[in-house]
Amino acid sequence: MAGVTETTRRERATPLPPEDRRQAIIDAVVPLLVEHGPAVTTRQIAEAAGVAEGTLFRVFPDKKALLMAAVQHVIDAERDERALVSKLRGAADLEAKVVAAIDHLRARMEQIMVVLTALRHVVLTEEKAYEGPHTPPEFMREADRRLLDAIATHVFAPHRDELRVDPLEAAMVLRAIVFGMWHPMGAAPKEISTRQTATLLLEGLTRT
């Protein structure tokens, strides 16, 4: 009996504080969505997070609530700005900063689209199709505004004297180019590299 008790003790996971357990579940969701898409199961999520499937539903009432929490996590403005600043570390000139910013925006957009696609799938599968206005939640609009400010501040503002437009306008153009060229629903006829995109942004399309 003592041996069984000891084995059970070793196999039993150390309980996490509620907030840490919630975050562990959210952290497990995005990589699984990249791998499996909307078909990912709550059992797979629970196993990846190191919790029991029943625990999953004590933290989140349903899969929709879990995916919405994942959306808020990947669109978190403060976390996103920290990631951008980290990506820019070591980039000395404007071109290097633009290349780093494009890489960051591409990765961010791919994560967001993966989670939003899964959330939309769950909503359309489990609920009646929503026919009202499709206005993004306020936290998404606010995160987008803060992202533009972060790009303007950390990428373009230090090189204001090199620009023909103000840093915020430059940030808007950069975001628009990344969204237009690499949106998952797009059908670009050819791949353009991150560095070539940065060159086109900074030097324009004409030879003059």
N, C-alpha and C positions, 0 to 999 in steps of 0.2 A: 504493500500500500504506500509505504514511504517513497519507493521508487516511482510509482505512478504520480504521486503528488509532486515530486521533484521535476519529472518530465513535463507535467502540466504547467508548472511554474515557469519552466524555461520557454515553453511554446506560447504562453500567454503574452500578448503584446503589452508593452508598458502603456498605461492609459495616458492620453495626451490631454492637456488643457483644452477646453471647448473651442477656443479661438484657433489654436494650433491644429486641432483636428479638422475644423472647417477649412482652414487654409490648405492642409495636406490634400483634402479632397479636391479643392479647386485646382491646385497645382497638377493633380493627376489627370484632369479632364482634357486640357488642350492637346497634349501629345497623343492621347488616345483618339481624339477627334481627327487629328492629322492622319493617323494610321487607319482608322476604321470609318471615319465619317459619321453621319447621323445614326448609323446602325450600332454604334458602341452601346454596350449594355451597362446597366447599373452594377452588375456583378463584376465586370471588367474594371470599372471605375473604383469599386470598393477594394478589389485586390491590389490595384496599383497604388491606392492611397494607404494600404495597410490597415484597413478597418473592415468590420463585418458589414454585409449588405444591409442588415437591419439598422446599423449605426448610421449608414448613409441617409436613411429616411427619418432618423431622429434629428439629423442636422438640417436636412432639406425636405420639405413636404413631398416634393415630386421632382421628376427629371427636369421639368421646365424651370423650376426655381433654381436648381443646380446650374443649368446652362445660363440663366440670367445672371447668376453670381459670377460665372466664368466670364461673361461679357463685360461686366463691371470691372472685373480684375484686369482683363487685357486692355481695357480702355481707360484705366485709372490714370489721370493726368499727371499726378506727382510721380508715380512710378515710371511713366513714359518719359517724362523730362529727365529723370535720373538716368534712364537707359540711353537717351540721346546724348547727354553730356558724357557718359562713359564711352560711348561709341566715338565721340569726337576727340577723346583724349589722344594726344600724339599727332593729331592732324594740324600741321603748321600753317598751310596756306589755304586760300579760299577754295581752290579746286579739291584739295584733299578733304576739306570739311563738307563740301557738297557731295562728294562720293560717299563719305561716311553717312551723311544724312539720308541719301537715297537708299543705301543698304538698310538703314534702320526703318525707314518708311515702308519699304517692301516687306520686310519681315513682320512689321506691325500689321500691315494690311492683310497679309496672308493669315495671320493668327485670328484677327477679328472676323474675317470672312468665313473661316472654318467654323467658328463658334456661332456666328449669326445664322449660317446656313443650317446648322444642326438645330438651333432654337426654332427657326422658321419651320423646319420639318416636323418637330414635335408639336408646335402650335397647330399646324395644318392637319396633322394626323389625329391629334387627340381632341381638338376643338373645332367648332365651326369656323370656316374661313372668315376672316375679318374684312369687312367691306367699307369701313370708315377711312378717314384720312390716315396715310402712313407717315406720320410725323415722327422723326426720331425722338427718343426720350431726351429730356433736358440734359442729363448727365453726358450723353453722347455729344450734343451740340457744344456744351461747355468744354469737354475734353478736346474737341476739335479746335475751338478758339484758343485754348491754352497751348495746344500743339503748335499752332501757327506762331503764337507769341514766342514759344521756346525756340523754334527754328530761326525766327527773325533775330532773337537775342543772341543765341549761341553760335549760329552759323554766319549770318550776314552782317549783323551790327558791327562786329569788330573790323569789318572790311567795307564800311560804309563809303569810304572815299573811292573805292573801286567800282561802285555800282552806279547805274544810270537811273535806278528807281530806289525807293526807300526799302529798308529791310523787310517790312511786312509784305509789301507787294512781291518782293523776290521770293519770300516764303510761300505765298499763295501760288505763284507760278510753279515752284518746285513741287509742291504737293499735287497740283493739278497734273503735272507731267507724270509723276509716279502713278497716280490713280489711273490716268488714261492709258498708260503703257503696260501696266502689270496687273490690272484688275483681273481676277480669276474668270470673270464672265466675258472678258474681251477676247478678240480673235486676231491678235497681231500677226501679220503675215511673215514677220521675221523677228529674231531676237536682237535687241540692241543692248550692248553691255552697259553696266553702271557707269563706267568711266566715259564711254562715248556719250551717254546721256548727259553727264555733267559738262562735257565739252560743248555739246549743242546748247545747253542752257546758258553757259557762260559766254560763249562766242557767237551764238546765233546760227541761223541756217544759211546765210548768204556769205559769199567769199570776201566781201569788203570788210 
